[in-house]
Every structure is written in structure tokens, then in C-alpha cells.
């Protein structure tokens, strides 16, 4: 499987440097507050991240793969906004929602197979990090947080993208695969915690959708909902979001409040 780095710049821009300085200031301020009293361990030392819509903007590549598979078998295609509504429950559910008649369509398995083949080769054509994500992952790793990705994306794609964008920073990455229930069931989250040597009492979940809110609840963990992803603020609030982060800086600030 090819690992492409289209448009991925390793040289930090001025904007990235400014963002890193801001996050570092938040780190220092938070650390200073805690050190005024007796030094104590963080209550939460583990962060479980969703992938699509949370760490990476994958929507264009998912849309292109969906429409490639649909076109190949003569099926109607969809806009990127349509596909935005279809994602969140795994790639099989994505194709079920995109294909007229869903699984009852006689072409379903062919379209699904075509999607997987195409996406396997093109999962990083236009995918990119959301602003501030690289900086906050680096900062959290430097603070000693244990980090994992848990996604309903196919496991092969999750692991490929982890290696491209988060190698050496996020230790565990788990996607949809046979033998383990996908989100919102807690199974993949529990597996990630086991591999990290952590527990639900020490962990916070971060995601961008109603599926993520339900996953956190089913896992017995607090949830931070980011608002830069695939679902908007009214939708997230309607589905029970209690902590909203509109930027990487706000995400770190909420984590710091949890550990105050």
C-alpha cells in the first residue's frame, strides 16, 4: 500500500510557530498553577482521539473514493456535503448510505469492494492535519500523556495514516476490523487503553460527532467535542456534548481544567 505525502510540509510555517508558542504558554501557565501547591499527579494522563474530523480532514478523499466506486457501477454520485452526513459509522455504513437501496442493491458488494481498493491507494491524496493538531499532539506527548487513535475507519487506513502523521507520538491506533465491535461500542476504546497500560478512570475521549459522544459515554469517560470537524455545534449539543473546543488551544485548556 502506498504511503503518499501530497502537500505535507514538515517545515513549520510562521502560523504554526505562533500556534506552538501559544500552546507552550498554556502548558507553562497550567503547570505553574499546579505547582503553587503540592505537586501532584495528573488525574487524566491518557487521551483517546477519534481520527476523521478530529485529527485529520479526510472528507475529500472519502468523497472521491465513494464517487469512484459509485461511478464504476453506474450509480448516482454525491456532493462532499452529502458524504459529510454519511461518515462516522465505518466505511460499510458509508457505502450503504451512499448507494441507492443500500445493502439491498445488487451492486452493493461490488461498490464496497471498489471503494476499499481505491481508498487503500488514495487515502492520503488530499487528507491533511487540522490547524493546531500537530502542535497539541507534540505538546501532550511532551507532557507525558498516553495517546491513542480509535476510529471506525478501516484498520488498514487508520494504521497507515498514523504512521504518516503521528509516528513516534501516538502509540496505538485501532480501526474497524473483524472480531471487535466498532464505535459507539466501547470495545476498541478498551483495547486501546489495554495496549497503553491505562484505564478509563485516567482517560479523556476527544471526537467530533454524535458517535464519539456515545462512545465516550459507553466507555465511562468524559468527552471533549471539537467543532472543526464533520458536525456543527447545534448538532453536537443536541446529541449531548458538554465540553466544546473550537481550536487546539481550547482543547488543551479543557484538558488542563480537567486536571486542575
C-alpha positions as a printed NumPy array, in Angstrom:
array([[  0.   ,   0.   ,   0.   ],
       [  1.422,   3.348,  -0.99 ],
       [  2.042,   5.978,   1.651],
       [  1.711,   9.362,  -0.042],
       [  2.639,  12.691,   1.459],
       [  0.957,  15.017,  -1.03 ],
       [  1.258,  18.577,   0.184],
       [  2.513,  17.562,   3.624],
       [  5.108,  20.086,   4.754],
       [  7.493,  19.226,   7.527],
       [  8.861,  22.783,   7.723],
       [  6.914,  24.814,  10.262],
       [  5.193,  27.932,   8.913],
       [  5.071,  31.233,  10.81 ],
       [  1.451,  30.444,  11.753],
       [  2.455,  27.017,  13.096],
       [  5.274,  28.561,  15.137],
       [  2.906,  31.143,  16.626],
       [  0.399,  28.416,  17.485],
       [  3.108,  26.302,  19.128],
       [  4.241,  29.292,  21.209],
       [  0.629,  29.858,  22.332],
       [  0.142,  26.218,  23.313],
       [  3.503,  26.183,  25.122],
       [  2.393,  29.266,  27.077],
       [ -0.796,  27.426,  28.077],
       [  1.322,  24.469,  29.162],
       [  3.586,  26.665,  31.3  ],
       [  0.671,  28.566,  32.838],
       [ -1.178,  25.375,  33.695],
       [  1.94 ,  23.793,  35.137],
       [  2.637,  26.915,  37.194],
       [ -0.842,  26.914,  38.707],
       [ -0.494,  23.309,  39.775],
       [  2.96 ,  23.859,  41.264],
       [  1.793,  26.65 ,  43.599],
       [  0.521,  23.936,  45.923],
       [  1.901,  20.48 ,  46.396],
       [  2.981,  18.765,  43.191],
       [  0.514,  16.001,  42.251],
       [ -0.092,  13.501,  39.526],
       [ -2.491,  14.306,  36.7  ],
       [ -5.929,  12.782,  37.224],
       [ -6.186,  12.276,  33.463],
       [ -2.996,  11.125,  31.782],
       [ -4.472,   9.479,  28.673],
       [ -6.255,  10.923,  25.631],
       [ -8.137,   8.765,  23.132],
       [ -8.696,  10.562,  19.82 ],
       [-11.111,   9.918,  17.011],
       [ -9.366,  10.305,  13.631],
       [-11.603,  11.571,  10.789],
       [-12.923,  15.052,  11.521],
       [-10.897,  15.278,  14.734],
       [ -7.201,  14.954,  13.89 ],
       [ -7.369,  14.722,  10.097],
       [ -9.584,  16.3  ,   7.457],
       [-10.229,  13.226,   5.313],
       [-13.523,  14.28 ,   3.747],
       [-12.327,  14.98 ,   0.182],
       [-10.539,  11.623,  -0.113],
       [-13.57 ,   9.781,   1.286],
       [-15.825,  11.593,  -1.178],
       [-13.55 ,  10.834,  -4.128],
       [-13.357,   7.139,  -3.219],
       [-17.122,   6.933,  -2.749],
       [-17.857,   8.56 ,  -6.1  ],
       [-15.24 ,   6.474,  -7.899],
       [-16.916,   3.281,  -6.689],
       [-20.41 ,   4.553,  -7.468],
       [-19.459,   5.725, -10.954],
       [-17.706,   2.45 , -11.736],
       [-21.004,   0.614, -11.301],
       [-23.242,   3.227, -12.866],
       [-24.692,   4.577,  -9.627],
       [-25.578,   8.225,  -8.815],
       [-22.752,  10.205,  -7.195],
       [-22.791,  12.595,  -4.236],
       [-21.52 ,  16.015,  -3.212],
       [-18.927,  16.407,  -0.477],
       [-21.669,  17.744,   1.823],
       [-23.713,  14.587,   1.241],
       [-20.731,  12.432,   2.17 ],
       [-20.123,  14.546,   5.282],
       [-23.511,  13.325,   6.532],
       [-22.761,   9.697,   5.623],
       [-19.488,   9.271,   7.548],
       [-18.988,   8.311,  11.187],
       [-20.121,   4.712,  11.386],
       [-17.495,   2.94 ,   9.303],
       [-16.941,   2.513,   5.58 ],
       [-19.554,  -0.187,   5.053],
       [-22.222,   2.093,   6.511],
       [-20.842,   4.939,   4.365],
       [-21.437,   2.928,   1.189],
       [-24.813,   1.706,   2.455],
       [-25.901,   5.333,   2.871],
       [-24.375,   6.488,  -0.426],
       [-25.798,   3.709,  -2.609],
       [-29.458,   3.795,  -3.619],
       [-31.154,   0.875,  -1.909],
       [-28.217,   0.337,   0.444],
       [-27.303,  -3.283,   1.06 ],
       [-30.367,  -4.391,  -0.89 ],
       [-28.83 ,  -3.003,  -4.076],
       [-27.417,  -5.969,  -6.065],
       [-24.258,  -3.959,  -6.747],
       [-23.576,  -3.252,  -3.067],
       [-20.693,  -5.684,  -2.528],
       [-19.059,  -4.664,  -5.814],
       [-19.289,  -0.975,  -4.952],
       [-17.979,  -1.626,  -1.435],
       [-15.012,  -3.612,  -2.774],
       [-14.235,  -0.893,  -5.345],
       [-14.32 ,   1.742,  -2.594],
       [-11.884,  -0.208,  -0.402],
       [ -9.465,  -0.816,  -3.261],
       [ -9.496,   2.814,  -4.393],
       [ -9.335,   4.286,  -0.893],
       [ -6.455,   1.99 ,   0.006],
       [ -4.433,   3.63 ,  -2.756],
       [ -5.722,   7.185,  -2.307],
       [ -6.429,   7.662,   1.404],
       [ -3.836,  10.443,   1.636],
       [ -4.247,  12.306,  -1.649],
       [ -5.749,  15.447,  -0.087],
       [ -6.021,  14.454,   3.594],
       [ -4.344,  16.905,   5.97 ],
       [ -3.98 ,  17.787,   9.628],
       [ -6.398,  20.286,  11.087],
       [ -4.756,  23.538,  12.256],
       [ -3.043,  23.167,  15.61 ],
       [ -3.299,  19.377,  15.774],
       [  0.386,  18.696,  15.204],
       [  1.34 ,  21.206,  17.872],
       [ -1.025,  19.926,  20.538],
       [ -0.106,  16.275,  19.921],
       [  3.567,  17.22 ,  20.294],
       [  2.815,  19.177,  23.473],
       [  0.705,  16.438,  25.046],
       [  3.342,  13.835,  24.229],
       [  5.963,  16.065,  25.827],
       [  3.764,  16.354,  28.93 ],
       [  3.783,  12.585,  29.289],
       [  0.227,  11.903,  28.129],
       [ -0.509,   8.466,  26.685],
       [ -2.161,   8.906,  23.296],
       [ -4.225,   6.643,  21.061],
       [ -6.443,   6.786,  17.978],
       [ -9.703,   4.838,  17.864],
       [-11.667,   5.071,  14.626],
       [-14.462,   3.434,  12.668],
       [-12.316,   3.821,   9.558],
       [-10.887,   0.582,   8.15 ],
       [ -7.981,  -0.585,  10.31 ],
       [ -5.512,  -0.67 ,   7.4  ],
       [ -6.139,   3.023,   6.629],
       [ -6.006,   4.081,  10.301],
       [ -2.606,   2.46 ,  10.76 ],
       [ -1.261,   3.908,   7.506],
       [ -2.306,   7.441,   8.396],
       [ -0.975,   7.052,  11.94 ],
       [  2.442,   6.17 ,  10.538],
       [  2.401,   9.113,   8.128],
       [  1.257,  11.823,  10.538],
       [  1.81 ,  10.617,  14.11 ],
       [  4.694,   8.146,  14.099],
       [  6.541,   8.278,  17.413],
       [  3.824,  10.435,  19.   ],
       [  0.622,   8.388,  19.091],
       [  1.496,   4.869,  20.185],
       [ -1.744,   2.996,  19.495],
       [ -4.106,   3.181,  16.508],
       [ -7.148,   0.935,  16.128],
       [ -9.677,   0.912,  13.289],
       [-12.629,  -1.184,  12.237],
       [-11.766,  -4.866,  11.825],
       [-13.313,  -8.289,  12.244],
       [-13.686,  -9.67 ,  15.736],
       [-14.199,  -6.419,  17.651],
       [-17.279,  -4.223,  17.82 ],
       [-16.899,  -0.741,  16.344],
       [-17.887,   2.53 ,  17.997],
       [-20.114,   3.503,  19.743],
       [-19.47 ,   0.17 ,  21.485],
       [-16.588,   0.642,  23.957],
       [-14.585,  -2.365,  22.712],
       [-11.971,  -0.55 ,  20.612],
       [-11.511,   2.096,  23.311],
       [-10.974,  -0.594,  25.956],
       [ -8.484,  -2.323,  23.661],
       [ -6.576,   0.921,  23.199],
       [ -6.461,   1.519,  26.954],
       [ -5.182,  -2.02 ,  27.472],
       [ -2.402,  -1.52 ,  24.928],
       [ -1.469,   1.807,  26.547],
       [ -1.445,   0.307,  30.039],
       [ -4.066,   2.831,  31.13 ],
       [ -7.641,   2.779,  32.444],
       [-10.934,   4.543,  31.753],
       [-10.59 ,   6.466,  35.032],
       [ -7.411,   8.082,  33.692],
       [ -8.652,   8.797,  30.174],
       [-10.444,  11.529,  28.219],
       [-12.063,  10.952,  24.826],
       [-11.863,  13.544,  22.023],
       [-14.062,  13.403,  18.913],
       [-16.224,  15.391,  16.518],
       [-19.534,  13.512,  16.254],
       [-22.543,  12.029,  17.993],
       [-20.907,   8.608,  17.623],
       [-17.949,   9.889,  19.638],
       [-20.175,  11.317,  22.375],
       [-21.933,   7.947,  22.672],
       [-18.605,   6.078,  22.578],
       [-17.242,   8.138,  25.468],
       [-20.429,   7.588,  27.487],
       [-20.367,   3.843,  26.83 ],
       [-16.702,   3.766,  27.861],
       [-17.306,   5.688,  31.091],
       [-15.086,   8.599,  30.054],
       [-15.52 ,  12.382,  29.764],
       [-15.77 ,  13.648,  26.187],
       [-14.424,  16.783,  24.537],
       [-16.209,  17.533,  21.261],
       [-14.219,  19.508,  18.688],
       [-16.244,  21.822,  16.454],
       [-13.9  ,  21.984,  13.454],
       [-14.888,  18.527,  12.164],
       [-17.815,  16.902,  10.368],
       [-20.64 ,  18.008,  12.72 ],
       [-21.657,  21.539,  13.746],
       [-22.221,  22.953,  17.231],
       [-26.051,  22.729,  17.302],
       [-25.867,  19.082,  16.219],
       [-23.269,  18.255,  18.88 ],
       [-25.243,  19.981,  21.637],
       [-28.413,  18.221,  20.524],
       [-26.602,  14.906,  20.97 ],
       [-25.311,  15.668,  24.45 ],
       [-21.992,  17.457,  24.025],
       [-20.908,  19.084,  27.298],
       [-17.381,  20.305,  26.51 ],
       [-16.819,  22.041,  23.148],
       [-13.441,  23.046,  21.7  ],
       [-13.263,  25.329,  18.666],
       [ -9.471,  25.238,  18.444],
       [ -6.489,  23.182,  19.547],
       [ -5.789,  25.81 ,  22.185],
       [ -9.293,  25.425,  23.622],
       [ -8.878,  21.659,  23.609],
       [ -5.716,  21.917,  25.668],
       [ -7.357,  24.432,  28.036],
       [-10.211,  21.988,  28.744],
       [ -7.735,  19.169,  29.417],
       [ -5.876,  21.456,  31.785],
       [ -9.127,  22.298,  33.606],
       [ -9.861,  18.579,  33.999],
       [ -6.515,  18.2  ,  35.75 ],
       [ -6.752,  21.378,  37.853]])
